[in-house]
Amino acid sequence: MAYDIEGPYLRTGQVAARAGVNIQTLRYYERRGLIAEPRRSSGGHRTYPPETVTLLKVIKAAQGLGFTLEEVAELLETGQRGHPTPDLQERAKAKLNEIDRKIADLNTMRDALGRVVAARCTSLTHCACPDCPLPYAELAGESTR
């Protein structure tokens, strides 16, 4: 970490390494406005305050919870207002509902694939197994009517 008149600062590579992101991600987040545009050293290098590392880790943690970068940006903006809002709670509940729907869809797909395996299906379009769970034959019959 280097120091200048205003205190410690980190260069791009240091921030990226400490936050566990690559330099392109750091610059992308900067372009998106998720992190503040850095100052420049007298040599023209980008210089970031150490808090940038924490902010990057928060962004990555929020992404790990399923929030999009746009949602993260909105949540960060709400948090910068300095007073509590129900925004995070509402969004977290909505994200839980979304995940529950996805899990239900995945379970439906898993069950259907289990039936395909159990029936020993061999083709999507010309399966000859006795109790084929694939609807192709039914759908093909409907289209010729």
N, CA, C and O of each residue as an XYZ file, in Angstrom:
580
protein
N       0.855     -1.165      0.000
C       0.000      0.000      0.000
C       0.898      1.224      0.000
O       1.880      1.293      0.740
N       0.552      2.180     -0.833
C       1.307      3.421     -0.898
C       0.535      4.514     -0.169
O      -0.640      4.349      0.160
N       1.212      5.628      0.078
C       0.595      6.747      0.775
C       0.807      8.006     -0.029
O       1.818      8.173     -0.712
N      -0.174      8.896      0.067
C       0.018     10.225     -0.482
C      -0.415     11.219      0.590
O      -0.601     10.830      1.742
N      -0.574     12.454      0.249
C      -0.925     13.486      1.223
C      -2.241     13.155      1.933
O      -2.402     13.454      3.116
N      -3.184     12.533      1.206
C      -4.502     12.255      1.781
C      -4.587     10.889      2.450
O      -5.636     10.554      2.998
N      -3.535     10.097      2.427
C      -3.564      8.813      3.101
C      -3.222      7.653      2.183
O      -2.661      7.844      1.104
N      -3.571      6.433      2.628
C      -3.193      5.243      1.865
C      -4.038      5.086      0.601
O      -5.185      5.529      0.546
N      -3.463      4.462     -0.387
C      -4.193      4.141     -1.598
C      -3.644      2.843     -2.179
O      -2.528      2.425     -1.871
N      -4.447      2.225     -3.016
C      -4.054      0.979     -3.667
C      -4.101      1.162     -5.173
O      -4.930      1.906     -5.696
N      -3.211      0.479     -5.855
C      -3.242      0.507     -7.314
C      -4.163     -0.596     -7.808
O      -4.560     -1.477     -7.045
N      -4.489     -0.539     -9.060
C      -5.469     -1.433     -9.669
C      -5.209     -2.904     -9.366
O      -6.112     -3.613     -8.922
N      -4.005     -3.361     -9.599
C      -3.667     -4.766     -9.376
C      -3.810     -5.182     -7.923
O      -4.227     -6.302     -7.628
N      -3.464     -4.278     -7.019
C      -3.591     -4.576     -5.594
C      -5.061     -4.730     -5.195
O      -5.423     -5.662     -4.477
N      -5.898     -3.810     -5.665
C      -7.328     -3.876     -5.354
C      -7.915     -5.170     -5.892
O      -8.613     -5.889     -5.177
N      -7.631     -5.463     -7.153
C      -8.170     -6.671     -7.787
C      -7.740     -7.922     -7.030
O      -8.563     -8.796     -6.756
N      -6.474     -8.011     -6.695
C      -5.964     -9.198     -5.992
C      -6.609     -9.346     -4.614
O      -7.024    -10.443     -4.240
N      -6.693     -8.272     -3.874
C      -7.259     -8.346     -2.520
C      -8.757     -8.650     -2.527
O      -9.272     -9.278     -1.601
N      -9.456     -8.201     -3.577
C     -10.899     -8.434     -3.660
C     -11.225     -9.759     -4.336
O     -12.368    -10.214     -4.295
N     -10.226    -10.378     -4.956
C     -10.462    -11.652     -5.626
C     -11.173    -11.508     -6.959
O     -11.924    -12.397     -7.358
N     -10.945    -10.399     -7.652
C     -11.524    -10.181     -8.981
C     -10.383     -9.900     -9.948
O      -9.254     -9.638     -9.534
N     -10.688     -9.955    -11.232
C      -9.635     -9.595    -12.174
C      -9.725     -8.098    -12.491
O     -10.716     -7.445    -12.164
N      -8.711     -7.580    -13.110
C      -8.630     -6.143    -13.384
C      -9.757     -5.705    -14.315
O     -10.291     -4.607    -14.164
N     -10.123     -6.553    -15.274
C     -11.211     -6.205    -16.192
C     -12.524     -6.046    -15.428
O     -13.316     -5.157    -15.740
N     -12.761     -6.896    -14.433
C     -13.970     -6.791    -13.609
C     -13.967     -5.478    -12.840
O     -14.983     -4.786    -12.780
N     -12.838     -5.140    -12.259
C     -12.695     -3.886    -11.521
C     -13.036     -2.702    -12.417
O     -13.781     -1.812    -12.006
N     -12.511     -2.679    -13.612
C     -12.762     -1.562    -14.532
C     -14.204     -1.562    -15.025
O     -14.794     -0.502    -15.231
N     -14.770     -2.753    -15.215
C     -16.170     -2.851    -15.636
C     -17.089     -2.282    -14.556
O     -18.015     -1.527    -14.854
N     -16.829     -2.648    -13.305
C     -17.631     -2.122    -12.199
C     -17.493     -0.606    -12.104
O     -18.445      0.099    -11.770
N     -16.314     -0.127    -12.396
C     -16.080      1.315    -12.397
C     -16.923      1.975    -13.495
O     -17.577      2.988    -13.247
N     -16.910      1.408    -14.697
C     -17.706      1.956    -15.807
C     -19.196      1.927    -15.493
O     -19.933      2.841    -15.861
N     -19.637      0.869    -14.809
C     -21.052      0.736    -14.451
C     -21.453      1.639    -13.297
O     -22.641      1.768    -13.001
N     -20.488      2.265    -12.640
C     -20.784      3.155    -11.531
C     -20.949      2.442    -10.196
O     -21.414      3.036     -9.224
N     -20.565      1.162    -10.148
C     -20.666      0.423     -8.887
C     -19.591      0.843     -7.901
O     -19.804      0.827     -6.688
N     -18.450      1.214     -8.425
C     -17.389      1.767     -7.570
C     -17.013      3.134     -8.138
O     -17.148      3.388     -9.335
N     -16.547      3.991     -7.264
C     -16.199      5.351     -7.675
C     -15.003      5.347     -8.621
O     -14.117      4.496     -8.539
N     -15.009      6.307     -9.501
C     -13.869      6.468    -10.394
C     -12.656      6.815     -9.548
O     -12.731      7.698     -8.694
N     -11.544      6.135     -9.772
C     -10.375      6.365     -8.910
C      -9.666      7.677     -9.234
O      -9.799      8.250    -10.316
N      -8.920      8.109     -8.252
C      -8.039      9.245     -8.475
C      -6.872      8.753     -9.318
O      -6.721      7.555     -9.554
N      -6.072      9.669     -9.756
C      -4.855      9.330    -10.496
C      -3.647      9.802     -9.701
O      -3.630     10.891     -9.128
N      -2.640      8.939     -9.691
C      -1.391      9.337     -9.025
C      -0.680     10.351     -9.911
O      -1.084     10.595    -11.048
N       0.365     10.924     -9.383
C       1.143     11.886    -10.176
C       1.728     11.218    -11.415
O       2.028     11.885    -12.404
N       1.889      9.893    -11.356
C       2.392      9.148    -12.508
C       1.277      8.679    -13.437
O       1.549      8.008    -14.433
N       0.020      9.024    -13.126
C      -1.097      8.674    -13.989
C      -1.765      7.344    -13.669
O      -2.685      6.928    -14.374
N      -1.313      6.673    -12.616
C      -1.900      5.387    -12.239
C      -3.206      5.595    -11.482
O      -3.365      6.551    -10.722
N      -4.131      4.675    -11.711
C      -5.373      4.705    -10.936
C      -5.038      4.377     -9.484
O      -4.266      3.458     -9.208
N      -5.626      5.138     -8.558
C      -5.403      4.884     -7.138
C      -6.751      4.829     -6.433
O      -7.596      5.708     -6.601
N      -6.934      3.782     -5.645
C      -8.200      3.526     -4.971
C      -8.016      3.568     -3.464
O      -6.966      3.179     -2.954
N      -9.032      4.039     -2.747
C      -8.961      3.934     -1.288
C      -9.140      2.468     -0.896
O      -9.768      1.710     -1.635
N      -8.602      2.055      0.248
C      -8.699      0.657      0.677
C     -10.144      0.142      0.789
O     -10.389     -1.054      0.631
N     -11.097      1.045      1.061
C     -12.502      0.645      1.192
C     -13.056      0.033     -0.094
O     -14.065     -0.673     -0.066
N     -12.403      0.301     -1.204
C     -12.846     -0.251     -2.484
C     -12.820     -1.774     -2.450
O     -13.677     -2.426     -3.046
N     -11.845     -2.336     -1.759
C     -11.739     -3.796     -1.647
C     -12.980     -4.348     -0.952
O     -13.563     -5.333     -1.405
N     -13.381     -3.717      0.141
C     -14.572     -4.152      0.869
C     -15.804     -4.047     -0.012
O     -16.625     -4.964     -0.046
N     -15.939     -2.942     -0.722
C     -17.093     -2.747     -1.599
C     -17.143     -3.823     -2.691
O     -18.215     -4.343     -3.002
N     -16.010     -4.147     -3.260
C     -15.969     -5.195     -4.283
C     -16.391     -6.546     -3.707
O     -17.103     -7.308     -4.361
N     -15.957     -6.838     -2.498
C     -16.346     -8.094     -1.856
C     -17.848     -8.123     -1.574
O     -18.481     -9.172     -1.692
N     -18.415     -6.983     -1.204
C     -19.863     -6.895     -0.981
C     -20.600     -7.137     -2.295
O     -21.592     -7.865     -2.322
N     -20.138     -6.550     -3.356
C     -20.766     -6.727     -4.676
C     -20.736     -8.202     -5.076
O     -21.749     -8.749     -5.512
N     -19.584     -8.840     -4.930
C     -19.463    -10.255     -5.296
C     -20.346    -11.128     -4.403
O     -20.935    -12.096     -4.882
N     -20.445    -10.798     -3.110
C     -21.302    -11.568     -2.203
C     -22.767    -11.432     -2.622
O     -23.505    -12.417     -2.613
N     -23.189    -10.228     -2.986
C     -24.568    -10.015     -3.423
C     -24.847    -10.787     -4.709
O     -25.928    -11.354     -4.868
N     -23.890    -10.813     -5.619
C     -24.041    -11.609     -6.840
C     -24.163    -13.087     -6.493
O     -24.938    -13.815     -7.113
N     -23.403    -13.522     -5.508
C     -23.469    -14.910     -5.071
C     -24.828    -15.277     -4.499
O     -25.192    -16.453     -4.473
N     -25.577    -14.290     -4.043
C     -26.931    -14.511     -3.541
C     -27.974    -14.473     -4.664
O     -29.167    -14.668     -4.432
N     -27.494    -14.217     -5.884
C     -28.401    -14.239     -7.025
C     -28.821    -12.877     -7.531
O     -29.593    -12.792     -8.485
N     -28.335    -11.805     -6.918
C     -28.699    -10.479     -7.387
C     -27.907    -10.142     -8.651
O     -26.720    -10.453     -8.750
N     -28.574     -9.506     -9.611
C     -27.898     -9.052    -10.821
C     -27.083     -7.805    -10.489
O     -27.275     -7.196     -9.436
N     -26.182     -7.428    -11.380
C     -25.401     -6.215    -11.142
C     -26.300     -4.986    -11.078
O     -26.035     -4.062    -10.310
N     -27.344     -4.971    -11.867
C     -28.289     -3.850    -11.825
C     -28.972     -3.785    -10.455
O     -29.120     -2.707     -9.878
N     -29.386     -4.943     -9.942
C     -30.003     -4.978     -8.620
C     -29.006     -4.559     -7.541
O     -29.362     -3.838     -6.609
N     -27.766     -5.010     -7.669
C     -26.729     -4.630     -6.708
C     -26.528     -3.114     -6.736
O     -26.429     -2.479     -5.686
N     -26.470     -2.543     -7.929
C     -26.294     -1.091     -8.054
C     -27.430     -0.348     -7.356
O     -27.196      0.630     -6.646
N     -28.653     -0.812     -7.560
C     -29.806     -0.170     -6.926
C     -29.741     -0.305     -5.406
O     -30.040      0.644     -4.681
N     -29.353     -1.475     -4.933
C     -29.242     -1.682     -3.483
C     -28.135     -0.820     -2.883
O     -28.290     -0.274     -1.791
N     -27.022     -0.701     -3.597
C     -25.934      0.148     -3.113
C     -26.387      1.604     -3.053
O     -26.088      2.317     -2.094
N     -27.100      2.032     -4.071
C     -27.599      3.408     -4.108
C     -28.549      3.660     -2.938
O     -28.472      4.699     -2.282
N     -29.443      2.708     -2.684
C     -30.370      2.822     -1.557
C     -29.603      2.895     -0.244
O     -29.942      3.691      0.632
N     -28.572      2.069     -0.104
C     -27.776      2.049      1.123
C     -26.998      3.325      1.361
O     -26.694      3.662      2.505
N     -26.673      4.038      0.298
C     -25.893      5.272      0.437
C     -26.734      6.440      0.939
O     -26.203      7.505      1.257
N     -28.044      6.238      1.007
C     -28.916      7.311      1.500
C     -28.760      7.532      2.996
O     -29.183      8.562      3.521
N     -28.149      6.561      3.691
C     -27.828      6.743      5.092
C     -28.938      6.432      6.080
O     -28.764      6.628      7.283
N     -30.073      5.952      5.598
C     -31.115      5.559      6.540
C     -31.706      4.233      6.074
O     -31.765      3.961      4.875
N     -32.143      3.411      7.022
C     -32.649      2.078      6.668
C     -33.906      2.151      5.797
O     -34.772      3.004      5.989
N     -33.975      1.243      4.851
C     -35.174      1.109      4.022
C     -35.512     -0.379      3.936
O     -34.656     -1.230      4.179
N     -36.746     -0.682      3.596
C     -37.128     -2.097      3.466
C     -36.667     -2.701      2.141
O     -36.984     -3.852      1.842
N     -35.931     -1.944      1.358
C     -35.553     -2.370      0.012
C     -34.847     -3.716     -0.027
O     -35.226     -4.585     -0.812
N     -33.828     -3.906      0.803
C     -33.088     -5.167      0.790
C     -33.993     -6.316      1.199
O     -33.965     -7.379      0.579
N     -34.800     -6.113      2.240
C     -35.710     -7.167      2.681
C     -36.693     -7.560      1.578
O     -36.916     -8.746      1.334
N     -37.273     -6.573      0.921
C     -38.232     -6.838     -0.151
C     -37.561     -7.582     -1.304
O     -38.104     -8.552     -1.833
N     -36.382     -7.117     -1.680
C     -35.676     -7.756     -2.791
C     -35.214     -9.168     -2.425
O     -35.245    -10.074     -3.258
N     -34.790     -9.347     -1.186
C     -34.356    -10.681     -0.753
C     -35.543    -11.647     -0.773
O     -35.398    -12.793     -1.199
N     -36.694    -11.202     -0.323
C     -37.892    -12.053     -0.358
C     -38.274    -12.390     -1.795
O     -38.613    -13.534     -2.099
N     -38.220    -11.402     -2.673
C     -38.528    -11.645     -4.084
C     -37.530    -12.632     -4.693
O     -37.909    -13.494     -5.486
N     -36.258    -12.504     -4.319
C     -35.218    -13.407     -4.832
C     -35.462    -14.826     -4.317
O     -35.271    -15.795     -5.053
N     -35.883    -14.950     -3.054
C     -36.222    -16.272     -2.514
C     -37.373    -16.904     -3.294
O     -37.329    -18.091     -3.619
N     -38.395    -16.116     -3.591
C     -39.524    -16.627     -4.377
C     -39.075    -17.058     -5.765
O     -39.522    -18.090     -6.268
N     -38.202    -16.285     -6.385
C     -37.676    -16.619     -7.703
C     -36.892    -17.937     -7.648
O     -37.039    -18.789     -8.524
N     -36.078    -18.091     -6.633
C     -35.288    -19.316     -6.473
C     -36.206    -20.510     -6.236
O     -35.981    -21.587     -6.788
N     -37.245    -20.322     -5.413
C     -38.200    -21.412     -5.172
C     -38.886    -21.846     -6.472
O     -39.091    -23.038     -6.701
N     -39.238    -20.876     -7.320
C     -39.846    -21.217     -8.626
C     -38.865    -21.997     -9.495
O     -39.241    -22.970    -10.148
N     -37.619    -21.568     -9.499
C     -36.605    -22.264    -10.296
C     -36.393    -23.688     -9.788
O     -36.246    -24.623    -10.576
N     -36.379    -23.844     -8.461
C     -36.223    -25.183     -7.882
C     -37.398    -26.062     -8.282
O     -37.203    -27.227     -8.629
N     -38.610    -25.528     -8.239
C     -39.798    -26.296     -8.645
C     -39.686    -26.699    -10.114
O     -39.987    -27.838    -10.471
N     -39.254    -25.767    -10.966
C     -39.073    -26.083    -12.385
C     -38.008    -27.160    -12.576
O     -38.189    -28.081    -13.373
N     -36.907    -27.047    -11.850
C     -35.841    -28.047    -11.954
C     -36.317    -29.413    -11.468
O     -35.956    -30.432    -12.057
N     -37.119    -29.453    -10.405
C     -37.664    -30.731     -9.928
C     -38.590    -31.360    -10.961
O     -38.579    -32.578    -11.140
N     -39.391    -30.543    -11.642
C     -40.262    -31.036    -12.705
C     -39.421    -31.635    -13.836
O     -39.730    -32.710    -14.351
N     -38.361    -30.927    -14.212
C     -37.473    -31.429    -15.263
C     -36.800    -32.726    -14.826
O     -36.684    -33.666    -15.613
N     -36.360    -32.774    -13.579
C     -35.696    -33.970    -13.058
C     -36.640    -35.165    -13.098
O     -36.250    -36.257    -13.511
N     -37.883    -34.956    -12.669
C     -38.870    -36.043    -12.682
C     -39.124    -36.534    -14.108
O     -39.195    -37.739    -14.351
N     -39.261    -35.602    -15.043
C     -39.504    -35.977    -16.443
C     -38.322    -36.754    -17.016
O     -38.504    -37.753    -17.711
N     -37.111    -36.288    -16.717
C     -35.930    -37.004    -17.197
C     -35.829    -38.386    -16.552
O     -35.409    -39.343    -17.203
N     -36.206    -38.495    -15.298
C     -36.231    -39.802    -14.633
C     -37.176    -40.768    -15.338
O     -36.868    -41.952    -15.475
N     -38.332    -40.262    -15.787
C     -39.274    -41.106    -16.524
C     -38.698    -41.534    -17.877
O     -38.908    -42.665    -18.316
N     -37.969    -40.624    -18.536
C     -37.328    -40.950    -19.816
C     -36.293    -42.055    -19.615
O     -36.226    -42.998    -20.402
N     -35.489    -41.936    -18.564
C     -34.459    -42.948    -18.275
C     -35.119    -44.275    -17.899
O     -34.712    -45.331    -18.382
N     -36.129    -44.221    -17.045
C     -36.795    -45.453    -16.598
C     -37.479    -46.170    -17.764
O     -37.508    -47.400    -17.800
N     -38.025    -45.419    -18.709
C     -38.703    -46.025    -19.859
C     -37.709    -46.485    -20.927
O     -38.090    -47.155    -21.886
N     -36.433    -46.124    -20.757
C     -35.361    -46.468    -21.697
C     -35.607    -45.887    -23.096
O     -35.401    -46.554    -24.110
N     -36.048    -44.638    -23.119
C     -36.288    -43.954    -24.391
C     -34.980    -43.846    -25.169
O     -33.908    -43.660    -24.593
N     -35.093    -43.967    -26.477
C     -33.897    -43.942    -27.319
C     -33.883    -42.804    -28.328
O     -32.856    -42.561    -28.963
N     -35.009    -42.095    -28.492
C     -35.063    -41.040    -29.496
C     -36.137    -40.029    -29.113
O     -37.190    -40.397    -28.592
N     -35.867    -38.772    -29.371
C     -36.884    -37.748    -29.128
C     -38.035    -37.864    -30.121
O     -39.180    -37.562    -29.783
N     -37.741    -38.295    -31.329
C     -38.759    -38.282    -32.380
C     -39.261    -39.656    -32.810
O     -40.335    -39.750    -33.405
N     -38.527    -40.709    -32.530
C     -38.931    -42.045    -32.982
C     -38.714    -43.093    -31.899
O     -38.200    -44.178    -32.173
N     -39.100    -42.772    -30.681
C     -38.888    -43.686    -29.575
C     -39.837    -44.874    -29.700
O     -41.016    -44.715    -30.015
N     -39.303    -46.058    -29.450
C     -40.102    -47.280    -29.572
C     -40.384    -47.926    -28.222
O     -40.881    -49.052    -28.180
N     -40.083    -47.253    -27.124
C     -40.337    -47.857    -25.821
C     -41.858    -47.904    -25.581
O     -42.579    -47.024    -26.050
N     -42.343    -48.910    -24.865
C     -43.779    -49.111    -24.710
C     -44.524    -47.960    -24.027
O     -45.616    -47.601    -24.467
N     -43.977    -47.385    -22.991
C     -44.654    -46.303    -22.270
C     -43.850    -45.010    -22.360
O     -43.490    -44.419    -21.341
N     -43.580    -44.587    -23.559
C     -42.733    -43.412    -23.778
C     -43.369    -42.163    -23.152
O     -44.505    -41.808    -23.468
N     -42.619    -41.505    -22.263
C     -43.142    -40.285    -21.640
C     -42.953    -39.036    -22.508
O     -43.435    -37.956    -22.168
N     -42.253    -39.196    -23.620
C     -42.026    -38.056    -24.510
C     -43.266    -37.820    -25.368
O     -43.829    -38.774    -25.904
N     -43.692    -36.589    -25.504
C     -44.965    -36.317    -26.189
C     -44.872    -36.200    -27.704
O     -45.840    -35.780    -28.339
N     -43.745    -36.557    -28.303
C     -43.595    -36.313    -29.737
C     -44.675    -36.995    -30.568
O     -45.267    -36.362    -31.442
N     -44.940    -38.264    -30.313
C     -45.932    -38.990    -31.114
C     -47.296    -38.319    -31.001
O     -47.991    -38.164    -32.004
N     -47.684    -37.924    -29.804
C     -48.972    -37.238    -29.610
C     -48.992    -35.912    -30.360
O     -49.968    -35.589    -31.037
N     -47.907    -35.144    -30.237
C     -47.863    -33.836    -30.879
C     -47.845    -33.980    -32.398
O     -48.487    -33.198    -33.100
N     -47.130    -34.954    -32.902
C     -47.072    -35.180    -34.349
C     -48.457    -35.558    -34.858
O     -48.859    -35.103    -35.929
N     -49.189    -36.374    -34.121
C     -50.547    -36.759    -34.501
C     -51.472    -35.568    -34.547
O     -52.337    -35.485    -35.420
N     -51.299    -34.625    -33.598
C     -52.137    -33.424    -33.553
C     -51.855    -32.521    -34.747
O     -52.773    -31.897    -35.280
N     -50.603    -32.444    -35.172
C     -50.258    -31.527    -36.251
C     -50.746    -32.027    -37.609
O     -50.866    -31.232    -38.541
N     -51.033    -33.333    -37.745
C     -51.492    -33.857    -39.022
C     -53.021    -33.852    -39.103
O     -53.582    -34.187    -40.146
N     -53.682    -33.484    -38.042
C     -55.159    -33.454    -38.056
C     -55.694    -32.257    -38.753
O     -56.910    -32.090    -38.848
